[in-house]
Amino acid sequence: MTKLLREPSLRSEASETLDPNDWEALRAQGHRMLDDVFDFIAGVRDRPVWQPAPDAVRARFRTALPHKPSELGSVYREFADSVAPYATGNVHPGFMGWVHGGGTAVGVLADMLAAGLNANLGGRDHMPIEVERQVVEWVREMFGFPAGASGLFVTGTSMANLMAVLVARTAVLGSSARRHGNGHQGALLTAYTSRAAHGCISKAMDIAGLGSDGLRMIGVDDAHRIDVAALRRQIACDREAGLQPFLVVGSAGTVDIGAIDDLMALSTLCREEGLWFHVDGAYGALGILSPVIAPQLAGIENADSVALDFHKWGQVPYDAGFLLVREGERHREAFAAPAAYLRRETRGLAAGSVWPCDLGPDLSRGFRALKTWFTLKTFGTEKLGAVITRTCALAGYLEARILAEPRLELLAPVNLNIVCFRYRADDANRVNRDIVIDIQESGIAAPSTTVLDGALAIRAAIVNHRTDTCDIDALIAAVLEFGGQRASSAAVVDIAASPSLAV
């Protein structure tokens, strides 16, 4: 029996490895695939932004588990025919539905290089981790954080926000909470954010075991920023009730309209109240690279932690989320977990402590830092900042087009790069919902929807560095065309009697 078990593992024929028998054939196939990727990006305007996959195409992905090998070329053809044409579409300049970056060809190459190394960035002493540490230092510099600040690449800001809640929880309850749970004191913890904040904040409280009811949703002002006076009153009320406020989450670019909270006022309040100040800067935090937007982020340098995504305004291919923590020791206290198989040495491959796995929940981690390092090195922060500034200028152009068109109505202030508006009609919510779906299915553009004070809005988030005025014009033309089709002449609002277009 022992002999039978050993024999297969001792074979050394080429068929028993996953490397190719013919490297030259693989090289040729790889070049074709890379050329196709570049053609896909270069010719993006020649295709629909998005198109629904036909049932016949979906059926190709309902097959049985493959037991026998397939020729690489045929597998690639299936991808090229059945996957690539029906992707989300955020590479396209007409994609404006959600806050998705457009990626770059440079990022594609960096991802390829990272895959070739197949490095695990959980720990140990190797240069890929030094690349991540370099980016951490650059991010620390971007936001004016002190030496000793720590950072970590994660999937996205949803994960980064969860980790920030855990760091804040450990800071207030101590490391014993990691062993014994949140306990009675944890049940008293309350956190605060605005009604306009992303839903992942509530989910983070839930997953952290603190309960979503422990999150107070504070009202906003006319600019959709958190009402700081109302926040101060709620904190006082909770203290009086015997609860323990511990965390305030400010928004740098809210999900609906891109509002930035008064971060300076929030940082001052948190210092006075002894609270952890976290900033959810999923996409807006990188506005720090734009001389036009950076002043609106004043106060972010005082945060205890900042979450952001390089795959949004940073144009890094998915995924590349990031958490920055002011006090590196606090960060480590929340996640470090010594284990015999993770023993650290002063030399050899097991050297190089602190390891990234000491700063987050993952031991197995991909080389996300490389595509971010390539992006920052290749383009530089000035170029990236100029791209960010231009997306906001394009949002201003869209705003002007809406205000000049009597059939359209602006529904929220344009703070950064998100514009919310609608086609004026009776049963406007239904009409505008149908308009958005019609436009998506047409392939002309891909806006999304949100709801503001009960009104369903067409939401255009201009994030892609490829987007130009012609794409804005195409969106407006499509809204007017499909709006005219959806709203009969009797259903269209009397423009003369309509409220002011200025918001």
N, C-alpha and C positions, 0 to 999 in steps of 0.2 A: 504493500500500500504506500509506504514512504517513497519507494522508487517511482511509482506511478505519479505521485504528486510532484516529484521533483523534475521529471523528464521534460514536460512542456516548457518550464521556465528556463531550462538550460539551452534551448535551441537558439541559434544565432542567425537563422536565415533572414533575409531582408523582409520577408512577409510577416515576421513577428515584431517589426518596429512600425511606427507610424510615419517615419520619414519616407519620402518618395524613392522609388527605384530609379527614376529619371529626374535628376535635379534640373536639367536644362528644360525639359518639358514643363516642369512646375514654374520655372523662371519665366518662360514665355507666357504661360497662363496668367501668372501674377502681373506681368506687365500689361496684358490686355485688361485685366480687372482694374488696375490702377488708372490706366488711360480712360476707361469707361467712367470711373468715379470723377475724374477731372472733367470729362465731357459732360457728365451729368450736372456738375456745378456750373461750368461755363455756359451751358445752354439752358439754364434753368428757366429763362423767360419764354422759351419756346414750348413749355409744357403748362398744363393746368396747375394751379396752386395745389389743389387737392381733387381727387376723384374717388367716388365710392368703388370698392372692389366688387366686381360681378360675382354672383353666386358660384359660377363655374370656377372662378379663381379661388374663392374661399374653400371650395370642395377639395382642392389640391392639398390642403393642409388638414385634411381629416383622414389621412391614410394611416396604415398600421406602422408600428415600430419597424424601422429597417434593420434587417439582420445581416444582409450581404452588402459588400462595398458598392459604391456607385462612382462613376468617373467624375472627377472634379469639374470638368467642363460642363457636364450635364447638370450637376448641382448648381453651378453658377448660372447657367441659363435659366433654371427655375427661379433663382433669385431675381435675375434681371427682368424676367417676364412677369413674375407674379408678386414680387415684394416691392422692388424699387418704384414702380409706377404708382403705387398706392400707399405711399408713406404719408406722414402727417403733413408735410409740405413746408415746414418752417425754414428750409433752405431757400425757398422762393421769396422774392421781395414783396409779393402780394400777400404773404402770410402776416396777418395783423390781429389774429384772434386772441392769442394768449401771449404771455411774456416769455417767448422762446427766442433764444439767440439763433443766428443764421449759420454759425460755424464758419470755418475757413479751410481752404486747401492746406494751409500750413498745419492746422490742427489735425487734418486727416493723416498727414505724413508723420506727425508726432505720435498719434495713436498707433500707427503701424509700427513705429520703432519701439514703443512701449510694449506692444504685443510680442514683438520679436525677443525682447529681453525676458518677458514673462516673469518679472520681478514681483515678489510679495513684499509690500512695504509695511508689513506689520512690525518688523523689527530687524535686528542684526546690523552688521557693519558693512554697508555697501553704498556705492555712490548714488543710486536712485533716492535713497533717504536723504542724502545731502542736497539733492535737487529740491526735494520737498522743504527741507529746512531753509534753503535759500529763498524759496517763494514765501515762506512764513515770515522771514525777515523783511522781504519787500512789502508784504501786506502790513506788517507792523509799522513800517515807515510811511506807507500810504495814509494810515489813520492816526499817526502821531502817538502810537502806543509806546510805553516805556520798554527799555531793555528788560528781558525776563518775561515778556509776554509770550504766550504760546499759541500755536495754531495747528489746524488739522484739516486735511481734505476729507470730505464725506460725500455722500451721494447728492445731497442738495440741502437747501435751507430748512426743509421740514425736519430732516435729521439734525441739522445744526441747532435749530431752535429747541428740539427735545434735549439735546446734550447740554445746552445752556441752562435749561430748567434744572437738569440734574446737578450741574455744577453749583447753581445757586442754592439748591436744596441742601447739598452737602456742606456748603459754606455756612448755612444757618443752623443745621441740625448736627453737624459734625460727621466724621467718617463712620461713626457707629450706626448711622441710618443705613449704610450699605450692608451691614451684617444683620441688624435686627429689624429693619423696615422703618417706615416713617413714624409709626407709633402714635400715641396721643398727641404729641406736640406737632407731628406732621399733619394731623387732621385739622389743626388750627391755622395752617399756613394759607395765606391768601396772596394771589398775584393779580396784576392789573394790566389791562391793555384797552385799546379803543374798540368800539363797535365796528370800525372799519378794518381792523386787523385781520390777517389771514387765519383761516380756520385751523391751521396746524398748531397754533398756540394752544387752543383748547384741547386738541388731541394730545399735545405734549404733556399737559397737566394730567390728562387721563392716563397715558402710558407710564408717567412717572409715579403713579399711585397716589397723586395728590387730589385727584378728582376734578372734573371739568367745572363742578359747582364752586370750586375754590378760585376760579378765575372771574374777576369782576370786569364786565364790559362797560367801559366808561363812554359817555356820549361824546359827540364831536361838534366842532364849530362849523360855520358856513363853508370853510375851506376843507372840511372833512379831517381836520386835525384833532387829536385828543384834547378834550376840555381839561386843562391842567387844574383849574380851580375846582371843578367837580371831582377830579381825581384826588385832590388834597382832602376834600370833604369826606370822600368815601374811605380813605385811609384812616382818618380820625374816627369815623363811625365804627369801622371794624376794630380798631384798637379798643374803643370804649366797650365793644361787645365781647372783648376777651380773645379776639382772634389775633393772629400774628402776621401782619403784612411782611413779605420778604422779597418781592420781585415786581418790577415794572418793565413792561415790554413796549418800547416805542417803535413806530414804523417809519422806515425810510423808503417810501414808495409803496403806498397801500395797494392792495390787489385790485380794487375797483377802479380808482381814478388816479393813482400815483401820488397821493398826498404825502407830505413829509411832516411828521409831528415836530413840535417845537422841542428839539432835542436838548437845547441848552437849558430851557426851563425844566425839562424832565430830569436832567442830570443834577441840577441844583436841588430839586425836590428830593431826589434819591439820596443825595449826600446829607441833607438835613434830616431825613427820616431813617437813615441807615439801611436803605434797601438796595438790592442788586439791580443795576440798570443794564438791561439788555436791549440791543437794537436789532430788530428784524429788518435787514437791509437786502433782502433776497435779490432784487435787481437794483434798487435805488442807491445802495451804499457805494457802488462803483461810480456814481456821479461825482465822487470825490476827485476823479481824474479830470473832470471838466471844470475849467475856471468859471464857467457860467453857473453851474449847478452847485459846486462845492460850498459857496457861502450858505446855501439853504441847509447844509448838513452840519452847521456849527453846533458843537456839543457832542458830536459822535466820538470825538477824541477823548471824552470823559467817560465813555461807556465802560462797564465791566466786561462786556462781551458783545461781539458783533457777528451776525450770521449773514452770509452773502453767497451768491452763485456767480461763478465765472462763466457759466454756460448761458447767461442771459446777456447783459450789456457787454460783458467781456468777450463774447463771441467764441468762447472755447467750446469745442464739441462736447455733447453730453457724455457723462455727467461730471460736474466739477463744482460741488458745493464746498463751503469753507466755514469753519468756526474759528474766530480769534478771541482769545481770553487775556485780559489785562494781567492777571497774576497767574503765571505758569504753575506755581505750586498748588493753587486752588484747583486748577484744571487737572493736575495729576492726582490730587486727593480724591477726585470724583470717579476716577476710572482705573488707576493703577491696581493691578492684582497679581502679586508675585506668585509664580508657580515653578516647580522644579524643572519642567521642560522649557521654561523661559529664563533659565538662569543666565545672569549677565557676567561677562568676563572682562578683564582689563585689556585683553588682546585676543586675536583670533576673530572668527566670524560672529561669535556671540558678544562682541564688544559693542561700543557705540551707544550706550544708554545715555539719555532717555530714549526709549523706543516709542514709535507712534502708537502702538497698542496700549501704552500707558495713558493715552489722552482720549481714548474713545472706546466703543464697544467691540470694534472689529480687530481680529488678529490677521485675517486674510484681507489684504487691501491691494487694489490695483495701483498702477503708476499714473494716477490722475494728474500728478504734479507736472509730468513731462509736457503735456500739451499746453498747460498753463505757462510753464517756463518758456516753451517755444513761442507762444503768443506774445508774452511780455518782451522777450528778447528780440523777436523779429519785428514787431510793430512799434514797441515803445509806448510808454504811458501817454505821451503827447498825442500820438496818432489815435490811440484808443479813446482818449478824452475828446478828441475832435469828432470821432464817430458818434459818441454819446451826445455831444452837443447838437450834432446834426439831426439825430432822431427827434430831439425835442423841437428843433426848428421845423421839422416836417409836421410834427403835431400842431404847431402854431399855424402852419399853412393849411392843414385840414380844418382847424378851428375857423380860420378866415373864410374858407370855402363854405362851411356850414352857415356861418353868420350872414353870408351874402346870398344864401339860397332860401327863399321864403317857405319852401316845402319841407325844410329841415329845421330841427330844433336842438340846440345844445342843452345837455342835461346836467352838466357838472363843470366846475372850473377845470381848465387844462393846466395842471401843475408841472408835469414833466413830459412824458411821451405817450400818455393814454388819453384818448378822446372818446367821450360818451355822448351819443346823440341819437335822434330818432327821426323817422319820417312822420310828418304830421298827418294823422288820419283818425277817423272814428275807430273804436276798438283798436287803439294804437298798439297795445301789447301784442295782440295776435298778429297784426299786420307786420310789425317789425320783427317778430320771431320768424315769420315766414320769409321775410326779406333776407334775413341772415342765412337761412338754410338755402334759399334760392341761389344766393351769391356763392355760397360754399360749393353747391353742386354744379354751378356753372363753370367753376375753375378760374373765374376772374380774380377773385380775392378770397380771403378767409378771415372775416371778422368773427367776433363772438358776441355773446350777450351778457348783460348783468342787470340787476334790478336796483334802481335808486329811488327811494321813497315811493315804492309801489309802481314805478314806471319802468318798463322793460326798455333797456338801452342797447343800441348797437355800440359795441365796444371795439375800438381800434387801438391796439397796442403796437406802436412802431418801435421795434427793437432791432430788426435785421439791418445790418450795415449796407445791404444791397438796395434797400427801399429808396425810391426817388419820387419826385413830384408826379411823374407819369403814373405811378402806382396809386397815389392818392387820388388823382383825377379819375382813374379807372374805378376805384371804389365808389366815389361820389356818383359817377355816371351809372354804375350798377344799382346803387341804392335808389336813385331816381327812376330808373327803368323798371325795376322790379316793384318799387313802391307804387308806381303808376298802374302796374298790372294788378297789384293786390288790393288797392283801394279804389273803389269806383268813384266817379266824379261826385256822386252824392255823399260819399263817406269822408271825403277830404275836408279837413277843418277849414273854416272861413278864415283866410290869412289876416284879413283886416281886423277881425275880432279876436285874433289870437294874442296871447301874452307876449311881452317883450322878448326878443331873441337874446338879449344880454343876460348872462347868468353870473 
